[in-house]
Structures are given as structure tokens and as C-alpha cells.
Amino acid sequence: MPKNVMIDQSVHRAAWLYYGHGLRQDEISQIMNISRATVVNYLRRAREIGAVHISLSNALFQQDILARELEDHFQLQGVWIVPDNADSLAGSFSATCASVLLELVTSGTKIALAWGQTLYSVVDALPKSDLENVTVSQICGNLSGPFDYLPDQCTIEMARKLNARGSNLYAPLVLGSEELARALRNEPMIERQLADLVGCNLAVFSVGACEPDSHIVLCGAISAEELAECRALGAVGVIAGRLIDENGQELDCRYNCRIISAELNTLRQIPKRLVVVDSRDKSAGLLAAIRGRLVSHLVVSASVARDLGAAIAAEPNERRLKSIDRN
């Protein structure tokens, strides 16, 4: 079950920090945001299931070691890897994401939610919860189209599942001109809604691909021709409708100037930023988002995780040493 998968990964993480990094139990408690008693229980559980002997069990920890390496290298608060060979990868991935999401949500949480097919499948996998004073805010303008995973639908459905108040952004994602987009962003209601996103404490989004068949093309946000031009300028991914470059910065292009969506710097100010990515065509965009400090918690498929691991191995020694020094 996905819940058990998440608990097992927490057990493995605690063991990795304790036996692999030599951290004290109180340090692990602070890093994982759990009580010291829970740390003790996790370490006991690791020994009981045979995850810990004199050294870490390579067979059992292979995937978890990669998750911990990604956490260490990229300074992420949590990484969960979903096997590629699950009976139903989409179902298993979505259910795992939903389980992680629920661990991050408590009464009073203010959620900033993006959109997309992956996110909608996560929302669909959420069980109905009876939380209090939770708010789900749409972080990008809306689109038209025959899809269930449009921005307003994702927001409404998550709010329904979490017994939360939903806040839709009543504006289109893309305008016809920069002048029109600027004028609409300056409208008091839109300006206030975008400014209020800074008060959120959890952002949930995925990373889109920059391919001719990507969602922003299929939903009419951008033409395949204009997207190709943006790729030539350096676009590698999409976050909340915005095109980003390889460093996770907003691409300097006309398309981004016509967008009604949360600024990337606004997302960076949100303490918890859960990103979910399940397909390899998004690996380059995900790596860029991580480099741009847009990710704090991450759920990925095993193949995407391996792509990130390969990216670490390919980095110049100077960059890897800087990452080690930060840790």
C-alpha cells in the first residue's frame, strides 16, 4: 500500500541518516520533523526488517539510497521514488503522491495548487478528509478545453476532497498581448489574489515538458511553433504555465510576458514545495526546477530519479564539491 511505502521510506531515511551519516537521534528528529520517540521506533523497525546489519543492505536500500543521495545533493527535505515496474504505475504513483501530500497538510494549511494531468490524478487519488481551515488556491489563470485537469477543476476537486475552501483565479492563463496581460494583473482583485499566494505554506505542482504535444500546446496556451521558438531560446520546462530555463529561472520571452500566474519568486517563498514528476520527458525541466530552488519535497518515478542521479554524476567536480560543502 502507498501508505506503507511512505512509512518504509521514512524508516530507511532515518536509518540512512543515523548509520550512514552518523547523525544523532535529536538531529534526525529535527531534519525529518518528527519526535525523537518516532526516530527510535524507526531505527528499531529498520533493524527488525533487516534493513540494517553491520552496514546498510544494498539490495533493500538501492532505491532508498538514491533518494537519500538526491536529498543530500540537492538539499531537499524529502524524496520518494515510485518503482517503474509497479502493476499500475499511474495508480501507484498517484496514490503515493496523495499519501505524501496528506502528510504535509494539517488543519490551517494554505495550499497553492497548479494544474495538469499528473496533478489531477493525484487529486483524484486523495481520500476524503475532514480537515479544518484549509484553503486551496489556484496559482495560475484558466484555460478552455475538454480536459478534467484544467486549473479551476484541479482546485475545486482538491478543495472538495480536503473539506477545504477553494479559491479560483478568475482570469485566463494567457492573454493576447503583453499590454493586456499587464493591465489585467494590475486589476485590484487579480493583484490581491496573486499577492495572497505569498501567505501559503504548501505549494503543489508538477513540471511540464516543452514538447509539441505538451499540455500547454494541447490546451491552446501556446502554439507548437511559438514553443519551438522558446525552446531555441533555452526553454526546458513549464511550471504553473511559465517557461523556465536550465537554471530554473523564468525564460525571457514574449510568451511569459502574457501570463497570468504566480511569479516563480512567490513559489520560492512558500516553505514546502511538493513537486511530482512521473515521466522522463520532464526530467530536464525537473532538474532545472531543482537548480532554481523551486522544490523542497519530491515524488518521482524510478526512471526520473535515475535521470537525476545521472545528472549528478555528470556534473563538474567543482559543483559536486560545493554541494557536499553545503551539507
Buried (B, 14 or more C-beta within 10 A) or exposed (E): EBBEBBBBBBBBBBBBBBBBEEBEBEBBBEBBEBEBEBBBBBBEBBEEBEBBEEEBBEEBBEBBBBBBBBBBBBBBBBBBBBBBEBEEBEBBBBBBBBBBBBBBBEEEBBBBBBBBBBBBBBBBBBEEEEBEEBBBBBBBBBBEEEBEBBBBBBBBBBBBBBEBEBBBBEBBBBBEEBEEBEEBBEEEEBEEBBEBBBEBBBBBBBBBBBBEEBBBBBBEBBEEEBBBBBBEEBBBBBBBBBBBBBEBBBBEBEBBBBBBBBBBEBBBEBEBBBBBBBBBBBBBBBBBBBBBBBBBBBBBBBBBBBBBBEBBEEBEEEEBEEBEEEE
